[in-house]
């Protein structure tokens, strides 16, 4: 907390402005009122000028007080040196108003609205003591990076990578007064796929994946649900089926039309991102960059022209790229960088790997009618809850997806128009498309990190950091390219914005990487937050963990005979001694929508009683959490019954 809201010593706040300025009078009046209420905690010092010109002479031109405040505070607050309106508010360790020295300034507050926000925080009761067990709480202890508002570099902040995290960080920093540029250049995938501004999520990740997952859901609704809701049913078909309804036969599907519409949507987003950067006064540089030294990047454009860009601070946000298939003929495989823009029908597909990317791709491809096989080396969805992963695998097998277990490809070879794949167990088969999704690595090999001494993890090419600060203090890293960071778009966005606020807004708030919700968009969607069951037992001990669980049939599936064998599932993992919820897991429709609200509850430290005492929304699948009552250790049947 940057204000003195929780302080026990007296805070001295200075408010400077000219006498006829209503904003100055308002800010000074509110602070004066608080100082009367809390005379031992707050003191107001007014610097009142007779005219606007006199005020600006003091602030900007003659004394240039704002620049001196900015220099005193170092790189922590560019807002001070850019502030030009009345009032100008700051805290100090002295009530002396005769001195124009900025040495006593503790914190730059801002203008009228900022002063009112400061007062609101001051008047609030102090927060409860942190219950964090990581020893660090939410305060980021940064190493000084040498930044000064009076530097001579081209930019205050240069961001490498125009993905979700880099774009969010750039706009936040620009809003705080920093001069920012985003350097973004997409290197084609090994198969030749290219895309525009926006990074993995927008172009070859979350957005096209969710749209194609939705195509699979719509196809499933047509086949399994619509006729049983009376849609498309004729009197003749009812008579032919003896008064019963039957599933529809699979609909025809146009891969070209789906791909074209998805790509058109993505191109629209690419354009919007460029416009947004321009409106936020962020410079966009479509250039490939490589470090020369800790303040210089060498750039190359698509024509091979070389130049340099200098910066006071740099943020690496280049994300990751799929790990290539390492076997003979591995170059014949495509990756998730290629599938969403594939210029031909995928046909019969082999998905290599049991990651969420592999299973999501296998799911939507099967959902639109493709013949799909998944090659699994060990287990499904490593890092996720084992019970939920098993249920997802069983559901996918019911959907007609073939699993080759405990094998890896050892050889790929072209046989006519097909790709023959030989597996480690000696078996082989032919496919139209082989999609490798065996992991992702940081896209750092050509950044020239060795020139500045930033080390990478040799196992995944990712960069180690503490509070997003690398071993070189003025070089930072966010998102998928940071070692140990969850590979999730919202994580990169939040981390980037939080870091920009620390670098240019005077904040010390760290990114909280705990209790982050995520959803896996497999045919049976999986939403989760917090510990898996195995993780909770390993961390707290089996004797301290209780698991509440339930199987249920979503109401929207209940009219379809072919969905009758499919069930949803939810469970809550609870600390037996404190009743605190350690993890929540859900399998069923709309998993992301269900889990998002529970994520907020988890961040607030909810207890199991908080959930069960919440009145559910009926009839929904989310309400199943509010009616959990059966524990695993009881051995009772966990199937839901009744309404």
C-alpha positions in Angstrom: 0.0 0.0 0.0 1.6 3.2 -1.1 -0.5 5.6 0.9 -0.3 6.0 4.7 -3.6 4.3 5.2 -2.2 1.7 7.5 0.5 3.9 9.0 0.7 4.8 12.7 2.9 7.9 12.3 1.7 11.2 11.0 1.4 11.6 7.2 2.2 15.0 5.8 0.4 15.7 2.5 1.2 18.8 0.4 -1.4 20.2 -2.0 -0.3 22.8 -4.5 -2.5 24.8 -6.9 -3.8 28.2 -7.8 -6.6 29.9 -5.7 -9.3 30.0 -8.4 -8.9 26.3 -9.4 -11.9 24.4 -8.2 -10.1 21.1 -8.3 -7.3 22.5 -6.0 -9.9 23.8 -3.5 -11.7 20.5 -3.5 -8.6 18.4 -2.9 -7.4 20.7 -0.2 -10.8 20.8 1.5 -11.1 17.0 1.7 -7.5 16.7 3.1 -8.2 19.5 5.6 -11.4 17.7 6.8 -9.5 14.5 7.4 -6.7 16.3 9.2 -9.3 17.6 11.6 -10.7 14.1 12.2 -7.3 12.5 12.5 -4.9 15.3 13.8 -2.4 12.8 15.1 -2.2 10.9 11.8 -2.5 13.6 9.1 -1.3 17.1 8.4 -2.2 19.3 5.4 0.4 21.8 3.9 -1.1 24.1 1.2 0.9 25.8 -1.5 -1.5 28.3 -2.9 -0.6 30.5 -5.9 -2.5 33.6 -6.9 -2.8 32.7 -10.6 -2.5 29.8 -13.0 0.6 31.3 -14.6 2.4 31.6 -11.2 1.5 28.0 -10.4 2.9 26.8 -13.8 6.0 28.8 -13.5 6.7 27.0 -10.2 5.7 23.6 -11.4 7.0 23.5 -15.0 9.1 26.4 -16.2 11.1 28.2 -13.5 11.5 26.1 -10.4 10.4 23.0 -12.4 9.3 21.3 -9.2 7.7 18.4 -11.0 10.9 17.4 -12.8 12.8 17.5 -9.5 10.2 15.3 -7.8 10.5 12.8 -10.7 14.2 12.7 -10.3 14.0 12.3 -6.6 11.6 9.4 -6.9 13.9 7.8 -9.6 12.2 5.6 -12.2 9.3 4.8 -10.0 7.0 7.6 -11.1 7.0 9.2 -14.5 3.6 10.6 -13.7 5.2 13.3 -11.5 7.5 14.7 -14.3 4.6 14.7 -16.7 2.0 16.3 -14.5 0.9 19.8 -15.6 -2.4 20.6 -14.0 -3.7 21.9 -10.7 -3.5 20.5 -8.0 -0.1 18.8 -7.6 -0.2 16.6 -4.5 2.6 14.7 -2.7 3.6 13.4 0.7 6.7 14.5 2.5 8.7 14.0 5.6 8.5 17.7 6.4 5.8 20.3 6.7 8.1 23.1 5.6 6.4 24.9 2.7 9.1 27.6 2.2 11.6 25.2 0.7 11.4 24.3 -3.0 13.6 21.2 -2.4 12.1 18.0 -3.6 14.5 15.9 -1.5 11.9 15.4 1.2 9.2 14.0 -1.2 8.2 10.5 -0.2 5.4 9.8 -2.7 3.8 11.6 -5.7 0.0 11.3 -5.4 -1.2 13.1 -8.5 -4.1 15.5 -9.1 -7.5 16.0 -7.6 -9.0 12.5 -8.3 -5.8 10.9 -7.1 -5.8 12.9 -3.9 -9.4 11.9 -3.2 -8.5 8.2 -3.8 -5.6 8.6 -1.4 -8.0 10.0 1.2 -10.4 7.1 0.7 -7.6 4.7 1.3 -6.4 6.7 4.3 -9.8 6.5 5.9 -10.3 2.8 5.4 -9.5 0.4 8.3 -6.2 -1.4 7.9 -6.3 -4.8 6.1 -6.3 -8.0 8.0 -2.9 -9.6 8.4 -1.9 -11.7 5.4 -2.5 -15.4 5.6 0.0 -16.0 2.8 2.3 -19.0 3.4 4.8 -18.1 0.7 6.7 -15.7 3.0 6.4 -12.9 0.5 2.7 -11.8 0.6 1.8 -9.7 -2.3 4.6 -7.1 -2.1 7.2 -7.1 -4.8 10.7 -6.3 -3.7 12.4 -5.1 -6.8 16.1 -4.6 -7.5 16.9 -1.0 -8.6 17.3 -1.0 -12.3 19.0 2.3 -12.9 16.0 3.9 -14.7 15.8 7.7 -14.7 13.2 9.9 -16.3 16.0 12.1 -17.7 17.6 9.2 -19.7 18.7 9.6 -23.3 17.4 6.4 -24.7 14.7 6.1 -27.5 12.1 4.6 -25.1 11.3 4.3 -21.5 10.1 0.7 -22.1 10.6 -1.6 -25.1 8.5 -4.7 -25.1 9.6 -7.7 -27.1 6.5 -9.5 -28.3 3.0 -8.4 -29.3 1.0 -11.1 -27.6 -1.7 -10.6 -24.9 0.8 -9.9 -22.1 3.0 -7.6 -24.1 0.1 -5.5 -25.4 -1.5 -5.2 -22.0 1.8 -4.2 -20.4 2.5 -1.6 -23.1 -0.9 0.1 -22.9 -0.7 0.2 -19.1 2.8 1.7 -19.1 1.7 4.3 -21.7 -1.3 5.3 -19.6 1.1 6.0 -16.8 3.2 8.4 -18.9 5.9 6.1 -20.2 7.2 6.3 -23.8 6.6 2.7 -25.0 7.3 0.6 -28.1 6.2 -2.9 -29.0 8.6 -4.9 -31.1 6.7 -7.8 -32.8 7.7 -10.1 -35.7 6.2 -13.5 -36.2 8.7 -16.0 -37.5 6.9 -18.6 -39.7 6.4 -22.1 -38.2 8.5 -24.9 -39.6 5.4 -25.7 -41.8 5.3 -22.1 -43.0 2.3 -20.7 -41.1 2.4 -17.0 -40.3 0.0 -14.7 -38.5 -0.5 -11.1 -37.3 -0.3 -9.0 -34.2 -1.8 -10.5 -31.0 0.4 -13.5 -30.2 -0.4 -17.2 -29.7 -3.8 -16.8 -28.0 -5.4 -14.7 -30.7 -3.9 -16.3 -33.7 -3.1 -19.9 -33.0 -4.4 -20.6 -29.5 -7.3 -19.8 -27.3 -9.5 -17.9 -29.9 -9.4 -20.3 -32.9 -9.4 -23.3 -30.5 -12.6 -22.1 -28.7 -14.3 -21.4 -32.1 -13.5 -24.8 -33.4 -14.5 -26.4 -30.1 -17.8 -24.6 -30.5 -18.2 -26.0 -34.0 -17.8 -29.5 -32.5 -20.4 -28.7 -29.8 -22.9 -27.5 -32.5 -22.4 -30.6 -34.5 -22.9 -32.7 -31.4 -26.1 -30.8 -30.6 -27.4 -31.5 -34.1 -26.7 -35.2 -33.9 -27.5 -36.0 -30.3 -29.9 -33.3 -29.1 -32.0 -31.5 -31.7 -34.3 -34.4 -32.8 -35.1 -35.2 -29.1 -36.1 -31.6 -28.6 -38.4 -31.8 -31.7 -36.2 -29.8 -34.0 -36.3 -31.0 -37.6 -38.7 -33.9 -36.7 -41.5 -34.7 -39.2 -44.6 -36.8 -38.7 -43.2 -39.3 -41.1 -40.0 -39.8 -39.1 -42.0 -40.2 -35.9 -44.2 -42.8 -37.5 -41.1 -44.6 -39.0 -39.5 -44.8 -35.5 -42.7 -46.0 -33.8 -43.4 -42.7 -32.0 -39.8 -42.3 -30.8 -37.1 -39.9 -31.9 -33.6 -41.0 -33.1 -30.3 -39.2 -33.3 -29.6 -37.5 -36.6 -27.0 -38.9 -38.9 -23.8 -36.8 -38.9 -24.1 -33.6 -40.8 -21.8 -32.7 -43.6 -19.0 -30.3 -42.6 -16.9 -27.9 -44.6 -13.4 -27.5 -43.2 -12.7 -24.7 -45.7 -15.7 -22.7 -44.5 -14.9 -23.1 -40.8 -11.2 -22.2 -41.4 -12.0 -19.2 -43.5 -14.5 -17.7 -41.1 -12.2 -18.3 -38.1 -9.3 -16.7 -40.0 -11.4 -13.7 -41.0 -12.4 -13.2 -37.3 -8.7 -13.3 -36.3 -7.6 -10.8 -39.0 -10.3 -8.4 -37.6 -8.7 -8.8 -34.2 -5.2 -8.2 -35.6 -6.4 -4.9 -37.1 -8.1 -3.8 -33.9 -5.0 -4.4 -31.9 -2.9 -2.2 -34.2 -5.5 0.6 -34.0 -5.6 0.2 -30.2 -1.9 0.7 -29.9 -2.0 3.8 -32.0 -4.8 5.2 -29.9 -2.9 4.5 -26.7 0.2 6.2 -28.2 2.3 3.0 -28.2 4.7 2.7 -31.1 4.3 -0.6 -33.0 7.5 -1.9 -34.7 7.1 -4.9 -37.0 10.7 -5.9 -36.6 12.7 -8.8 -35.3 15.0 -7.9 -32.4 18.2 -9.2 -30.9 20.0 -7.9 -27.8 23.3 -6.0 -28.4 23.7 -4.9 -24.8 21.4 -4.3 -21.9 20.0 -1.0 -23.4 20.2 -1.8 -27.1 18.3 -4.0 -29.5 19.4 -4.7 -33.1 16.4 -4.8 -35.4 15.8 -6.4 -38.8 12.8 -5.8 -41.0 11.2 -8.3 -43.5 13.5 -6.8 -46.2 16.7 -7.4 -44.2 17.3 -3.8 -43.2 19.2 -3.5 -40.0 18.9 -0.8 -37.3 19.0 -0.3 -33.6 16.6 0.8 -30.9 17.6 1.9 -27.4 15.6 1.6 -24.2 15.9 2.3 -20.5 13.9 -0.8 -19.6 13.0 -3.9 -21.6 10.2 -6.5 -21.1 10.5 -9.8 -22.8 7.1 -11.2 -23.7 7.8 -13.4 -26.7 5.9 -16.4 -25.4 6.6 -20.0 -26.6 6.4 -22.2 -29.6 5.5 -25.9 -30.0 8.3 -28.4 -29.3 9.0 -30.2 -32.5 8.7 -33.9 -32.9 12.1 -35.4 -32.4 12.1 -38.6 -34.6 13.0 -39.5 -38.1 10.6 -37.7 -40.5 9.4 -35.4 -37.6 9.3 -32.5 -40.0 6.3 -34.0 -41.7 4.2 -33.3 -38.6 2.4 -30.0 -38.1 1.6 -28.3 -34.8 -1.0 -26.1 -33.2 0.7 -23.2 -35.0 -0.6 -24.7 -38.3 -3.9 -26.6 -37.7 -6.2 -23.6 -37.5 -5.1 -22.3 -40.9 -4.6 -25.6 -42.6 -5.3 -25.2 -46.3 -6.8 -28.7 -46.7 -9.2 -30.9 -44.9 -7.2 -32.6 -42.0 -8.7 -36.0 -42.9 -7.6 -38.9 -40.7 -5.5 -37.3 -37.9 -2.9 -38.5 -35.4 -2.5 -36.2 -32.4 0.9 -36.9 -30.7 0.9 -36.1 -27.0 -1.5 -36.1 -24.0 -1.2 -32.4 -23.2 -4.3 -30.3 -23.0 -3.5 -28.9 -26.5 -3.4 -32.3 -28.0 -6.6 -33.4 -26.4 -8.4 -30.2 -27.2 -7.4 -30.5 -30.9 -8.3 -34.2 -30.9 -11.7 -33.3 -29.4 -12.8 -30.7 -31.9 -11.5 -32.6 -34.9 -13.5 -35.6 -33.8 -16.5 -33.4 -33.1 -16.6 -32.2 -36.7 -16.4 -35.8 -37.9 -12.7 -36.6 -38.4 -11.1 -40.0 -37.7 -8.8 -39.2 -34.8 -6.2 -41.1 -32.9 -4.1 -39.9 -29.9 -0.7 -41.3 -29.2 0.0 -41.2 -25.4 3.5 -41.8 -24.0 2.5 -42.0 -20.3 -0.6 -40.2 -18.7 -3.2 -37.8 -19.9 -3.1 -34.2 -18.8 0.0 -34.3 -16.6 -0.3 -31.7 -13.9 -4.0 -31.9 -13.6 -6.2 -33.9 -11.3 -5.7 -37.6 -12.0 -9.4 -38.6 -11.4 -10.7 -35.9 -13.7 -8.1 -36.7 -16.4 -9.2 -40.3 -16.3 -12.9 -39.3 -16.7 -12.0 -37.1 -19.7 -10.1 -40.0 -21.4 -13.1 -42.3 -20.9 -15.4 -39.7 -22.4 -13.2 -39.2 -25.4 -13.1 -42.9 -26.1 -16.9 -43.0 -26.0 -16.8 -40.2 -28.5 -14.9 -42.5 -30.9 -11.4 -41.2 -30.4 -8.8 -44.0 -30.5 -6.0 -44.0 -27.9 -2.6 -45.6 -28.6 -1.2 -45.9 -25.1 2.4 -46.1 -23.9 3.8 -45.4 -27.4 5.6 -42.7 -29.2 6.3 -42.2 -32.9 9.7 -43.4 -34.0 9.4 -42.7 -37.7 7.3 -40.7 -40.1 7.5 -41.2 -43.8 5.6 -40.1 -46.9 3.6 -42.8 -48.6 1.8 -41.2 -51.5 -0.4 -38.5 -50.1 -0.4 -40.2 -46.6 2.0 -40.1 -43.7 3.0 -43.6 -42.4 3.7 -43.5 -38.7 5.7 -46.3 -37.0 5.3 -46.4 -33.3 7.7 -47.6 -30.5 5.8 -50.9 -30.1 6.5 -51.8 -33.7 2.9 -51.1 -35.0 2.2 -48.6 -37.8 -0.7 -46.8 -39.5 -1.2 -44.2 -42.1 -2.7 -40.7 -41.6 -3.5 -37.6 -43.6 -2.3 -35.3 -40.8 0.1 -35.8 -37.9 -0.3 -33.0 -35.3 2.5 -32.9 -32.6 1.5 -31.4 -29.3 4.2 -32.7 -26.9 5.0 -29.4 -25.1 6.1 -25.9 -25.7 9.4 -24.1 -25.3 10.3 -20.4 -24.8 10.9 -18.6 -28.0 14.3 -17.3 -26.9 16.9 -18.9 -29.1 17.5 -15.9 -31.4 17.1 -13.1 -28.8 20.8 -12.8 -28.1 20.3 -13.2 -24.4 23.9 -14.4 -24.1 25.0 -10.9 -25.1 23.4 -9.5 -21.9 23.9 -12.4 -19.5 20.3 -13.4 -19.1 20.3 -17.2 -18.6 17.7 -19.6 -19.8 16.6 -23.0 -18.6 18.2 -25.5 -21.1 15.3 -27.9 -20.7 12.6 -25.4 -22.0 14.5 -22.3 -23.1 12.5 -20.2 -20.6 13.9 -17.3 -18.5 14.1 -17.4 -14.7 12.9 -14.3 -12.8 11.8 -13.1 -9.4 8.9 -10.7 -9.5 9.3 -10.8 -13.3 12.8 -9.2 -13.0 15.6 -11.2 -14.6 19.2 -11.4 -13.4 19.8 -8.2 -15.5 17.8 -5.6 -13.4 16.4 -3.5 -16.3 15.3 -6.5 -18.3 12.0 -8.1 -17.3 10.0 -11.1 -18.5 6.3 -12.0 -18.4 4.0 -14.7 -19.7 4.7 -18.1 -21.1 8.4 -17.4 -21.7 9.0 -17.0 -17.9 10.1 -20.2 -16.3 7.5 -21.6 -13.9 4.7 -19.3 -15.1 1.3 -20.9 -15.9 0.9 -20.8 -19.7 -2.4 -18.9 -19.7 -3.3 -15.7 -21.5 -5.0 -14.0 -18.5 -1.9 -14.7 -16.4 0.3 -12.9 -18.9 -2.1 -10.0 -19.1 -2.3 -9.5 -15.3 1.4 -9.9 -14.8 2.2 -7.4 -17.5 -0.2 -4.8 -16.2 1.0 -5.3 -12.6 4.7 -5.0 -13.7 4.0 -1.8 -15.6 2.3 -0.3 -12.6 5.4 -1.1 -10.5 7.8 0.3 -13.1 6.0 3.5 -13.9 3.1 4.0 -11.4 4.8 3.7 -8.0 3.0 0.4 -7.2 4.7 -2.4 -5.2 1.9 -5.0 -5.8 3.2 -8.4 -7.0 1.4 -10.7 -9.4 -0.4 -13.4 -7.5 0.1 -16.7 -9.3 -1.9 -18.8 -6.8 -5.5 -20.1 -7.3 -5.7 -19.3 -11.0 -8.7 -20.8 -12.8 -8.4 -22.6 -16.0 -10.5 -24.7 -18.3 -9.6 -27.5 -20.7 -11.9 -27.5 -23.7 -12.0 -31.2 -24.3 -15.4 -32.7 -25.4 -16.2 -33.1 -21.7 -15.0 -29.6 -20.6 -12.9 -29.4 -17.4 -12.7 -26.4 -15.2 -10.4 -26.3 -12.2 -8.9 -24.0 -9.6 -6.5 -24.7 -6.7 -4.9 -28.0 -5.7 -5.6 -31.3 -7.4 -6.4 -34.2 -5.0 -3.0 -35.7 -5.2 -1.3 -32.3 -4.7 -3.4 -31.5 -1.6 -2.6 -34.9 0.0 1.1 -34.4 -0.7 1.1 -30.9 0.7 -1.2 -31.3 3.8 -1.2 -35.1 4.4 -4.0 -37.5 3.7 -5.3 -37.3 7.2 -5.9 -33.5 6.7 -7.8 -33.7 3.4 -11.5 -34.4 2.8 -12.9 -34.8 -0.7 -16.5 -34.1 -1.4 -17.7 -35.4 -4.8 -20.7 -36.0 -7.0 -21.7 -37.4 -10.4 -24.6 -35.8 -12.2 -26.4 -35.7 -15.5 -26.7 -32.1 -16.8 -30.4 -31.4 -17.4 -29.7 -30.3 -21.0 -28.5 -33.9 -21.8 -31.4 -35.6 -20.2 -33.6 -35.9 -23.3 -31.0 -37.6 -25.4 -30.7 -41.4 -25.0 -27.2 -41.4 -26.5 -26.0 -39.0 -23.8 -27.4 -41.1 -21.0 -24.1 -42.9 -20.4 -22.3 -39.5 -20.0 -22.1 -37.8 -16.7 -20.8 -34.6 -15.3 -18.7 -34.6 -12.2 -17.6 -32.1 -9.5 -15.5 -32.3 -6.4 -14.3 -30.0 -3.6 -11.0 -30.7 -1.9 -11.1 -29.3 1.7 -8.8 -28.9 4.6 -10.4 -31.1 7.2 -9.1 -29.0 10.1 -9.9 -25.4 8.8 -12.7 -26.1 6.4 -10.8 -24.1 3.8 -11.4 -25.1 0.2 -8.1 -26.2 -1.3 -9.3 -27.1 -4.8 -12.4 -27.2 -7.0 -12.9 -29.4 -10.1 -15.8 -29.6 -12.5 -16.5 -31.7 -15.6 -19.5 -30.8 -17.7 -21.0 -28.2 -20.0 -19.8 -24.5 -19.9 -16.9 -25.4 -17.5 -15.2 -22.0 -17.9 -18.4 -20.1 -17.1 -19.0 -22.3 -14.1 -15.5 -22.0 -12.6 -14.9 -18.3 -13.1 -17.0 -17.2 -10.1 -15.5 -19.9 -7.9 -12.1 -18.5 -8.7 -13.0 -15.2 -7.0 -14.2 -17.1 -4.0 -11.0 -19.1 -3.8 -8.9 -15.9 -3.9 -10.9 -14.7 -1.0 -10.1 -17.8 1.0 -13.6 -19.4 0.9 -14.5 -22.2 3.2 -16.5 -25.3 2.2 -19.4 -24.0 4.4 -19.4 -20.8 2.4 -20.2 -22.8 -0.7 -22.8 -25.1 0.8 -24.5 -22.2 2.5 -24.9 -20.4 -0.8 -28.3 -20.7 -2.4 -27.8 -22.3 -5.8 -29.3 -21.1 -9.1 -31.7 -23.8 -10.2 -31.6 -25.7 -12.5 -27.9 -25.3 -13.4 -24.8 -27.5 -13.2 -22.9 -24.9 -11.2 -25.4 -25.5 -8.3 -24.1 -29.0 -7.9 -21.2 -27.6 -5.9 -23.7 -26.0 -3.4 -25.2 -29.5 -2.7 -22.0 -31.5 -2.2 -22.3 -33.6 0.9 -20.8 -37.0 0.2 -17.2 -37.6 1.0 -15.0 -40.2 -0.7 -14.0 -41.7 2.7 -17.6 -42.4 3.5 -17.8 -44.9 0.6 -21.4 -43.7 -0.2 -22.8 -43.6 -3.8 -21.8 -40.1 -5.2 -24.5 -40.2 -8.0 -26.9 -37.3 -7.8 -30.5 -38.1 -7.2 -33.7 -36.1 -7.7 -34.1 -32.5 -8.6 
